[in-house]
């Protein structure tokens, strides 16, 4: 025991402490004795409300707390873990806005559990025991309307690093449905750490699955799959279902696939993983949500750094209702703060996680949505600890860590689900945020290349963004460097060919497509691109071969269906072409060229009504699509619908005043041409 001086107290201070302790002891002696805590009266209600959802027979917890015997055996452990707030797993601190499903214990409940353990873990009067919660034997929300299951199980290695693996699961639906709740059953709680669920309306990930001989594919590549309609779809231990807020059901397109991104933990003798997902359907949504992302890819955390910070913010251009938040970091994450700032200077805390734990990440939905007026600023700040003092640091000794998708990398993302207060302002919100997101992604890729100029994946990703922005020459330079670093980089070779084709260099483009196919014979984009070149060279037979090869790997590849339709039409097979144009617009509803081709074929087949519907769809996707406007007018004119034909031609001439055929047709309809 330390002397008073050694503990920081002088002699007078030590005496005062002794006196105080004596007074407390005397006072305590006269306090009325409290009844010792018992399992039946005091502890069971806490466990039944907060713990047995997981810790029950058949639950995901490693033991059951449904009975006195099960709890008594672990009384000290229960008291210690709840006092440390490690259990129940709930990361956010109390804030001004409550979250759905909060699992936080009160201070009084924690003291009760400690008192019970210290008092010998007494059972008490069985008559005071509340009834134990009842759980359904199967699906917790009742029998789903649709259940999908991984086609085959995946066997997780017995040891080694964490496994990040993705799986595609076809959804056998013949029409669009709207999901009100989704229940995730991991099949093996021991090895499934967490999951992200995406919807792939284009079936773009099937070729990734085909490239890997085992079920699924390594990593978190997701093709064109995405979270639907602004929602967060994920699962963590303790989470049984994903019920959406009222009025926000999300669309599950017919003919789509589910993509499961799983974080798996190696375990000796663990059973194989075979996930099931159950859907409960309802009515179409009455409101539409969208997702915003705050964060940065410009992360470079030095070894030993204990307080590395990232921050980001976004000023909402329209009034929104804030529905929920989904923060994400890896093992180095330490503290997270999210808040809103208002134009009058007020600041409101939205989320504070003082001790981030990668093992218990979750989304947090507000009980009552938080209203943010136009001009309010959403802001976040995450802190990271890359020192040896961080018990979750996967590297010993610590090493420099950059942004990346693997658990040994680091991330800093905050996904925000919002609903515009006025539905008509949703496009403006999406456009404004897209500009911020584009700038952030560009900055992130450039940051990675500043740190590592030989990062071929960053070169490829940056080139893709530059090409979308019209910076074709700079994109080509980045792709050329990527293939110098990795000569068999098939996707980069295919994109190089595509960009050279857009520049009019057909010969060079063809060479790159050939190299891409040689490097990866299964790559559907390369086969599609080569088919496009062959079709332009009036070689529909060989073009058809490559389009069909692309569709073998990626059945939902809309552009390949369109190309195959063109090839079949050129070969005099309009009925077969019609089928593939239809499959193109089924996979990609706003595919203007495919709608246009469909309209043309249907007009030739004298199905004027269907032809006009597809011309209308083409024009809706591309309002200044002059050929669609003209052909629509011509079909209407043949039907004698002069007024509608005239209006279509007038709209065309407002876009292209010197369109000779439009002026001639308008003249024949009896309306003098106008400039």
JOQUI-V635871 format. One record per pair of residues at least 6 apart in sequence whose C-alpha atoms are under 8 Angstrom apart, sorted by the first residue. I is the first residue (numbers start at 1). J is the second residue. Records with the same first field share a line. If there is no record, write none. Layout:
# JOQUI-V635871
I=J ; J
This chain:
# JOQUI-V635871
4=10 ; 11 ; 14
5=11
36=115 ; 116 ; 119
37=43 ; 112 ; 115 ; 116 ; 119 ; 121 ; 122
38=116 ; 121 ; 122 ; 123 ; 124
39=68 ; 116 ; 121 ; 122 ; 123 ; 124 ; 129
40=68 ; 123 ; 124 ; 125 ; 126 ; 127 ; 128 ; 129 ; 130
41=124 ; 125 ; 128 ; 129 ; 130
42=112
43=112 ; 113 ; 116
44=129 ; 130
45=130
46=109
47=65 ; 66
48=66 ; 132 ; 133
50=88 ; 103 ; 105
51=65 ; 88
52=64 ; 65 ; 66
53=59 ; 238
54=60 ; 61 ; 238
55=61 ; 62 ; 63 ; 64 ; 65 ; 66
56=63 ; 64 ; 65 ; 66
57=63 ; 64
60=189 ; 190 ; 237 ; 238
63=70
64=70 ; 71
65=71
66=132
68=123
72=121
75=113 ; 116 ; 117 ; 121
76=114 ; 117 ; 118
78=113
79=110 ; 113 ; 114 ; 117
80=114
81=87
82=88 ; 105 ; 110
83=110 ; 111 ; 114
88=103 ; 104 ; 105
89=103 ; 104 ; 360
90=102 ; 103 ; 104 ; 360
91=353 ; 354 ; 355 ; 356 ; 357 ; 360
92=351 ; 352 ; 353 ; 354
93=351 ; 352 ; 353 ; 354
95=349 ; 350 ; 351 ; 352
96=349 ; 350
97=350 ; 366 ; 367 ; 368 ; 370
98=366 ; 367 ; 368
99=364 ; 365 ; 366 ; 367
100=364 ; 365 ; 366 ; 367
116=122
136=142
139=183
140=183 ; 240 ; 241
141=183 ; 241
144=278 ; 279 ; 280
145=278 ; 279 ; 280 ; 281
146=278 ; 279 ; 280
147=276 ; 277 ; 278 ; 279
148=169 ; 170 ; 171 ; 276 ; 277 ; 278
149=169 ; 274 ; 275 ; 276 ; 277
150=167 ; 168 ; 169 ; 274 ; 275 ; 276
151=169
152=215 ; 274
153=215 ; 272 ; 273 ; 274
154=214 ; 215 ; 272 ; 273 ; 274
155=271 ; 272 ; 273
156=163 ; 191 ; 264 ; 265 ; 266 ; 267 ; 270 ; 272 ; 273
157=266 ; 267 ; 268
158=266 ; 267 ; 268 ; 269 ; 270
159=266 ; 267 ; 268
160=266
161=265 ; 266
162=263 ; 264 ; 265 ; 266 ; 407
163=263 ; 264 ; 265 ; 266
164=218 ; 219 ; 220 ; 261 ; 262 ; 263 ; 264 ; 406
165=216 ; 217 ; 218 ; 219 ; 220 ; 261 ; 262 ; 263 ; 264
166=216 ; 217 ; 218 ; 219 ; 220 ; 221 ; 259 ; 260 ; 261 ; 262
167=209 ; 215 ; 216 ; 217 ; 259 ; 260 ; 261
168=205 ; 206 ; 209 ; 216 ; 257 ; 258 ; 259 ; 260
169=257 ; 258 ; 259 ; 260
170=255 ; 256 ; 257 ; 258
171=254 ; 255 ; 256 ; 257 ; 258
172=254 ; 255
173=254 ; 255
174=254 ; 255
175=253 ; 254 ; 255
176=251 ; 252 ; 253 ; 254
177=251 ; 252 ; 253 ; 254 ; 281 ; 282
178=249 ; 250 ; 251 ; 252 ; 281 ; 282 ; 283 ; 284 ; 285
179=249 ; 250 ; 251 ; 252 ; 279 ; 280 ; 281 ; 282
180=243 ; 244 ; 248 ; 249 ; 250 ; 279 ; 280 ; 281 ; 282
181=241 ; 242 ; 243 ; 244 ; 279 ; 280 ; 281
182=241 ; 242 ; 243 ; 277 ; 278 ; 279 ; 280
183=240 ; 241 ; 242 ; 277 ; 278 ; 279
184=235 ; 240 ; 241 ; 275 ; 276 ; 277 ; 278
185=240 ; 275 ; 276 ; 277
186=192 ; 273 ; 274 ; 275 ; 276
187=273 ; 274 ; 275 ; 276
188=271 ; 272 ; 273 ; 274
189=237
190=265 ; 267 ; 270
191=264 ; 265 ; 266 ; 267 ; 270 ; 273
192=262 ; 263 ; 264 ; 265 ; 273
193=236 ; 237 ; 262 ; 263 ; 264 ; 265 ; 359
194=234 ; 235 ; 236 ; 237 ; 262 ; 263 ; 264
195=234 ; 235 ; 236 ; 260 ; 261 ; 262 ; 263
196=233 ; 234 ; 235 ; 260 ; 261 ; 262
197=227 ; 233 ; 234 ; 258 ; 259 ; 260 ; 261
198=225 ; 226 ; 227 ; 228 ; 233 ; 258 ; 259 ; 260 ; 261
199=225 ; 226 ; 227 ; 228 ; 252 ; 256 ; 257 ; 258 ; 259
200=223 ; 224 ; 225 ; 226 ; 256 ; 257 ; 258 ; 259
201=224 ; 225 ; 253 ; 254 ; 255 ; 256 ; 257 ; 587
202=224 ; 225 ; 256 ; 257 ; 556 ; 557 ; 558 ; 587 ; 588
203=224 ; 225 ; 256 ; 257 ; 554 ; 555 ; 556 ; 557
204=223 ; 224 ; 225 ; 554 ; 555 ; 556 ; 557
205=222 ; 223 ; 224 ; 225 ; 259 ; 554
206=553 ; 554 ; 555
207=522 ; 523 ; 524 ; 553 ; 554
208=216 ; 217
209=215 ; 216 ; 217
210=553
211=217 ; 522
219=406
220=261 ; 405
222=259
225=259
227=233
228=250 ; 251 ; 252
229=250 ; 251 ; 288 ; 289 ; 290 ; 291
230=288 ; 289 ; 290 ; 291 ; 417 ; 418
231=250 ; 289 ; 290 ; 291 ; 417
232=326 ; 363 ; 417
233=242
234=362
235=362
236=360 ; 361 ; 362
237=360
247=284 ; 285 ; 286 ; 287
248=285 ; 286 ; 287 ; 288 ; 289
249=282 ; 283 ; 284 ; 285
250=284 ; 285
251=284
287=419 ; 423
288=419 ; 420 ; 423
289=417 ; 418 ; 419 ; 420
290=417 ; 418 ; 419 ; 430
291=415 ; 416 ; 417 ; 418
292=415 ; 416 ; 417 ; 418 ; 433
293=413 ; 414 ; 415 ; 416 ; 437
294=312 ; 313 ; 314 ; 379 ; 380 ; 413 ; 414 ; 415 ; 416
295=310 ; 311 ; 312 ; 380 ; 412 ; 413 ; 414
296=310 ; 311 ; 312 ; 412 ; 413 ; 440 ; 441 ; 444
297=403 ; 404 ; 411 ; 412 ; 440 ; 441 ; 443 ; 444 ; 445 ; 447
298=403 ; 443 ; 444 ; 445 ; 447 ; 448
299=310 ; 401 ; 402 ; 403 ; 410 ; 411
300=400 ; 401 ; 402 ; 403
301=308 ; 386 ; 400 ; 401 ; 402
302=386 ; 399 ; 400 ; 401
303=386 ; 387 ; 398 ; 399 ; 400 ; 401
304=385 ; 386 ; 387 ; 388 ; 398 ; 399
305=384 ; 385 ; 386 ; 387
306=384 ; 385 ; 386 ; 387
307=383 ; 384 ; 385
308=383 ; 384 ; 385
309=381 ; 382 ; 383 ; 384
310=381 ; 382 ; 383 ; 412
311=379 ; 380 ; 381 ; 382
312=379 ; 380 ; 381
313=377 ; 378 ; 379 ; 380
314=377 ; 378 ; 379
315=374 ; 375 ; 376 ; 377 ; 378
316=373 ; 374 ; 375 ; 376 ; 377 ; 378 ; 429
317=374 ; 375 ; 428 ; 429 ; 432
318=373 ; 374 ; 375 ; 420 ; 421 ; 425 ; 429
319=371 ; 372 ; 373 ; 374 ; 375 ; 420 ; 421 ; 422
320=371 ; 372 ; 373 ; 374 ; 418 ; 419 ; 420 ; 421
321=369 ; 370 ; 371 ; 372 ; 418 ; 419 ; 420 ; 421
322=366 ; 369 ; 370 ; 371 ; 372 ; 416 ; 417 ; 418 ; 419
323=365 ; 366 ; 368 ; 369 ; 370 ; 416 ; 417 ; 418 ; 419
324=363 ; 364 ; 365 ; 366 ; 369 ; 416 ; 417 ; 418
325=363 ; 364 ; 365 ; 414 ; 415 ; 416 ; 417
326=362 ; 363 ; 364 ; 414 ; 415 ; 416
327=361 ; 362 ; 363 ; 412 ; 413 ; 414 ; 415
328=361 ; 411 ; 412 ; 413 ; 414
329=358 ; 410 ; 411 ; 412 ; 413
330=358 ; 407 ; 408 ; 409 ; 410 ; 411
331=357 ; 358 ; 392 ; 393 ; 394 ; 407 ; 408 ; 410
332=384 ; 385 ; 386 ; 390 ; 392 ; 393 ; 410
333=356 ; 357 ; 358 ; 382 ; 383 ; 384 ; 385
334=354 ; 355 ; 356 ; 357 ; 382 ; 383 ; 384 ; 385
335=352 ; 353 ; 354 ; 355 ; 356 ; 382 ; 383 ; 384
336=351 ; 352 ; 353 ; 354 ; 355 ; 356 ; 380 ; 381 ; 382 ; 383
337=349 ; 350 ; 351 ; 352 ; 353 ; 380 ; 381 ; 382
338=349 ; 350 ; 351 ; 352 ; 378 ; 379 ; 380 ; 381
339=347 ; 348 ; 349 ; 350 ; 351 ; 378 ; 379 ; 380
340=347 ; 348 ; 349 ; 350 ; 376 ; 377 ; 378 ; 379
341=347 ; 348 ; 376 ; 377 ; 378 ; 379
342=373 ; 375 ; 376 ; 377
343=375 ; 376
380=414
382=412
386=393 ; 398 ; 399
387=393 ; 398
388=396 ; 397 ; 398
394=408
401=408 ; 409 ; 410
402=409 ; 410
403=409 ; 410 ; 411
404=410 ; 411
405=411
420=426 ; 429
442=462 ; 465
445=458 ; 459 ; 461 ; 462
446=458 ; 462
448=455 ; 458
449=455 ; 458 ; 459
454=482 ; 485
455=482
456=481 ; 482 ; 483 ; 485 ; 486
457=482
459=478 ; 479 ; 481 ; 482
460=478 ; 479 ; 482 ; 492
462=475 ; 478
463=474 ; 475 ; 476 ; 478 ; 479
464=475
466=472 ; 474 ; 475
467=475 ; 499
472=499
476=496 ; 499
479=492 ; 493 ; 495 ; 496
480=496
482=489 ; 492
483=489 ; 492 ; 493
488=515 ; 516 ; 519
489=516 ; 519
490=515 ; 516 ; 517 ; 519 ; 520 ; 523
491=516 ; 523 ; 525 ; 526
492=516
493=512 ; 513 ; 515 ; 516
494=512 ; 513 ; 516 ; 525 ; 526 ; 529
496=509 ; 512
497=508 ; 509 ; 510 ; 511 ; 512 ; 513 ; 529
498=509 ; 529
499=509
500=506 ; 508 ; 509
501=508 ; 509
506=533
510=530 ; 533
513=526 ; 527 ; 529 ; 530
514=526 ; 530
516=523 ; 526
517=523 ; 526 ; 527
522=550 ; 553
523=550 ; 553
524=549 ; 550 ; 551 ; 553 ; 554
525=550
526=550
527=546 ; 547 ; 549 ; 550
528=546 ; 547 ; 550 ; 559 ; 560 ; 563
530=543 ; 546
531=542 ; 543 ; 544 ; 545 ; 546 ; 547 ; 563
532=543 ; 563
533=543
534=540 ; 542 ; 543
535=543 ; 567
540=567 ; 568 ; 570 ; 571
541=567 ; 571
543=564 ; 567
544=563 ; 564 ; 567 ; 568
547=560 ; 561 ; 563 ; 564
548=560 ; 564
550=557 ; 560
551=557 ; 560 ; 561
556=584 ; 587
557=584 ; 587
558=583 ; 584 ; 585 ; 587 ; 588
559=584
560=584
561=580 ; 581 ; 583 ; 584
562=580 ; 581 ; 584 ; 594
564=577 ; 580
565=576 ; 577 ; 578 ; 579 ; 580 ; 581
566=577
567=577
568=574 ; 576 ; 577
569=576 ; 577
574=601
578=598 ; 601
581=594 ; 595 ; 597 ; 598
582=594 ; 598
584=591 ; 594
585=591 ; 594 ; 595
590=617 ; 618 ; 620 ; 621
591=618 ; 621
592=617 ; 618 ; 619 ; 621 ; 622
593=618
594=618
595=614 ; 615 ; 617 ; 618
596=614 ; 615 ; 618 ; 628
598=611 ; 614
599=610 ; 611 ; 612 ; 613 ; 614 ; 615
600=611 ; 631
601=611
602=608 ; 610 ; 611
603=611 ; 635
608=635 ; 636
611=632
612=632 ; 635 ; 636
615=628 ; 629 ; 631 ; 632
616=632
618=625 ; 628
619=625 ; 628 ; 629
624=652 ; 655
626=652 ; 655 ; 656
629=648 ; 649 ; 651 ; 652
630=648 ; 649 ; 652 ; 662
632=645 ; 648
633=644 ; 645 ; 646 ; 648 ; 649
634=645 ; 665
636=642 ; 644 ; 645
637=645 ; 669
642=669
646=666 ; 669 ; 671
649=662 ; 663 ; 666
652=662
653=659 ; 662 ; 663
657=675
663=673
666=672 ; 673
667=673
